[in-house]
Amino acid sequence: MAALSWPLLRKELRQSLRARAALLIENLYVLALALWAGVSIALASQAGEPMWQAGRHTFWQVAHLQATLLALVGAALAAAAITTEREQKTEDLLLAAPVRVRQIVRSKLAAAAAIVLAFLTLSVPIAVICLFLGGLTWQEIGHAYLATAIWLLLALAIGLLSGALFRRTIAAVPLAVVAAFLLDLFGRAAAFGRSPFAALGGSGALSMLQQETPPAFFRLPLPVGLATALMCLPLAAALLDSALDRVRLPHRRCPVAQRAWFSAAAFMMSSLSLGATISHQPLPESPPWDSLLMPLLSLGTGLVLAAVVFASQGLRRRDHQALAGRRLPLREGLLGAGPRAGARWVMLLAGLLLSSSAVAWLLAGPPLGVPAWRVGLGLACLISGVWLACLLAQLAAFWRLLPREWQRRAVAALLVALVFAGPPLVAWRLWGGQRIPPPAAVVLLLTDPIAGCILAFDPVAPLAGSQLAARADAILPLGVYPLGASLLLAAALCLLLRRQRRRLQAALTAGLAPPERELEEADAAA
Amino acid sequence: MSAQPAIRTEGLTVRYGPLVAVYSLDLEIPAGVVYGFIGPNGAGKTSTIRVLATLLEPAAGRAWVAGHDLSEDPMSVRAKIGYMPDFFGLYDHLLVWEYLELFGELHRLPREALARRMAEVLSLCDLEGKREALVGGLSRGMKQRLCLARALLPDPPVLILDEPASGVDPKGRYEMRRLLRRLGDEGKTVFVSSHILLELADICDQVGIIEAGRLRASGPLTELMAQGSPTRLLRLRLLGADLAQAAQLTRALPEVAEAAISADELHLRLPDSDEAQAEVLARLIGAGYRIGHVSEERADLEKLYHRLTHGELA
């Protein structure tokens, strides 16, 4: 069976390129690039810069702009590719044709990638002009395009995830665009120190671009970039595959699995972003293998999350069987039984091993030599993350048995925790990694108590200043705050499940009241 | 007709959470028949069809289409069916031929066969002139026919059609019925659902009546009619006669189960037999009555349906 369905790929391209919006977006995009390049060159000439320097600055600015714009376009395209099938009601026709779901997903992904990469080539004339102005090499330009292409694959994965989570384009596309923008802001932009928040500390964002060395993001080591993209894409595709597969299962009203996927993906994204951020800013004294540290941690986290996602799928199927009148044995545990249980265990254990090794390496290894309390904190974060993931998987299995009110509360808690994980990062960037001033802490305490508490009494901040501590501070808050929030959420979920345990066990051990019995009784009565 | 049934289900049950949409459905539809699947809205028709089209996994039971087990070999089932849902599944930005080509290629039709089949189905569905038209620009009836053309394109032995004529004008409905009957005559198995009985009465060889997720009756139409209603209603217009007197006379006849006067007509309920009808008419003529007009009303699909169903929802 071919990996792609070429007829579907062709259809996707025809449909996307014939839409009225396609022409508009393409023209606006070209206009934006041309205007930016024109203004940049004009300003550079006015400032009396030599031509080679103007060309160099213009190219890097355009490269940044197109990476951001195309990430937004790619995420929107990928999200809409899935949801429009649902809205046009053509999803059933594709699923009823002799083509596999994964071929449909891959074809859509390939079509979106082809369109975005075609858009990427629209800036080639500007690159050629900049090349002729001097100051740039072919290698630098090629590397910039390659790094941008890898970045765009990540944006497509975000779009796919969003398309899988929502049934309507109107919900999926904005979410995909916002998520891509945030990732761009905190991931790509942060990765080369071009975050607008970083710029608030002194020099403006534009002035920071006026340097002669290529920005760090575009010096992304290829293996790291590819590993990042290749890790993210299959998981996004697998999630979407599952979402489409679930169409065939009658219990479509079980939204928790989607939420669990989303949180798993969010965790992975933050981990990837973290990996990309840290791995490209090695300290001068770091050994050469130090750059492998964070990708390794990302890979481990990704594997853990993938195992949990697949486990929750397995549990959902068995939950479905339980609801069909058969008993769900509790002893089968978190990762369930069946042919894939072994693979799930291997993934989970490998992920845990990699993550814990990387954390231990990071926190207690020779390059940093951090205090023992930090090792403990790091491990606590890891354990809390795994705990949360396990709880989410359990919750995915038992979700239907929970009262509706509890379902609503749990979703609200999850969303609040996710929302609360973001502001600390923003605030931390605003103050450049230092302890925040008391008035700001008061404001934060009032608006976001968790973030305020963490930032006002942050044990990491006083260490800021030394190079070593700066490195540690760059790492820990990114991991600590989301995982701290996850710890709180996990506690809430645990409490929730404890309160419901008796009810769940009664339902599972006594067997659910099978609807057949009700029907038979009704028949007998008739 | 081959011995193997085209569609078979055993204890097929579909659930949506606690709701049982289809309960233990047993069907056996021989190859080459037009099977009407009738039921009110919410009876479980679409759920059954979605299972047969491999779009929904049953909660219990098994099903086979064209000899292939749905749960074990869904890809083979998909290759053997032409599925038409109860809504338009169209890509507005494609041309008609591009739309058909897409699904032909998904069914892996060789290029020459695809071109030939496209010409055939466009001709069959009266869309030859619209080959180069944009799908979004077609009228509703044309879109419906294009959906059918898509379902017919791979020349599947089994057609599964969910309310194929819904929302189509009377002419379109007539043409759709004629087309379905023609496909049945060509040896295809057509599984067609509808809640509009008149659509199916003329074209079906067999019918199944489903209500509240349970099959109330299934089998050849003539057998169901015979089992369901052994009487017929005779309407007589007698010229210059006293209808009350005529009613009194006929009530005395052993063949007449019921006699009533409605406006200027005498309505007699008789056993569903030509002999009984001939005997009653001969007695009336023998008694000097002049019969100006005779019409008979047999038990039809609608009556059968109303008798078997109770207006329940799944």
Contacts between the chains, C-beta under 8 A, distances in Angstrom:
chain1	res1	chain2	res2	distance
A	5	B	106	6.9
A	6	B	105	7.6
A	7	B	101	7.4
A	7	B	102	5.2
A	7	B	105	3.7
A	7	B	106	5.7
A	8	B	102	7.4
A	8	B	106	7.3
A	10	B	102	7.7
A	11	B	91	6.8
A	11	B	94	6.8
A	11	B	98	7.6
A	11	B	102	5.0
A	14	B	93	6.8
A	14	B	94	6.2
A	14	B	98	6.7
A	15	B	91	5.9
A	15	B	93	4.8
A	15	B	94	6.8
A	18	B	93	4.3
A	19	B	93	6.3
A	88	B	89	7.0
A	88	B	90	7.0
A	88	B	91	6.8
A	88	B	92	7.7
A	89	B	85	7.1
A	89	B	87	4.8
A	89	B	88	7.0
A	89	B	89	5.2
A	90	B	89	4.4
A	90	B	90	7.1
A	90	B	91	6.4
A	92	B	50	7.7
A	92	B	53	7.5
A	92	B	55	5.6
A	92	B	83	7.8
A	92	B	85	5.4
A	92	B	89	6.4
A	93	B	83	7.3
A	93	B	85	7.2
A	93	B	89	4.2
A	93	B	103	7.3
A	93	B	150	7.5
A	94	B	106	7.7
A	95	B	54	7.5
A	95	B	55	5.6
A	96	B	53	4.7
A	96	B	54	6.3
A	96	B	55	5.9
A	96	B	78	5.9
A	96	B	81	7.3
A	96	B	83	4.5
A	97	B	78	6.1
A	97	B	103	6.3
A	97	B	106	4.3
A	97	B	107	6.6
A	98	B	75	5.3
A	98	B	78	4.3
A	98	B	79	4.5
A	98	B	106	6.7
A	98	B	107	6.1
A	98	B	108	7.1
A	99	B	106	5.1
A	100	B	75	7.7
A	247	B	55	6.8
A	247	B	56	8.0
A	248	B	54	7.3
A	248	B	55	5.9
A	248	B	56	5.6
A	248	B	57	5.0
A	249	B	56	7.8
A	249	B	57	5.5
A	250	B	14	6.1
A	250	B	15	5.3
A	250	B	16	5.1
A	250	B	17	7.7
A	250	B	21	7.8
A	250	B	56	6.2
A	250	B	57	6.9
A	250	B	59	6.3
A	251	B	15	7.8
A	251	B	16	7.2
A	251	B	17	5.9
A	252	B	16	7.3
A	253	B	16	7.4
A	253	B	17	6.1
A	320	B	59	7.8
A	323	B	15	7.5
A	323	B	17	7.3
A	323	B	18	8.0
A	324	B	15	6.8
A	324	B	59	4.6
A	324	B	60	6.2
A	325	B	60	7.8
A	400	B	17	7.0
A	515	B	15	7.0
A	515	B	18	6.3
A	515	B	19	7.9
A	515	B	20	4.7
A	516	B	13	7.8
A	516	B	20	7.6
A	516	B	23	7.4
A	516	B	24	7.7
A	519	B	20	6.5
A	519	B	23	5.8
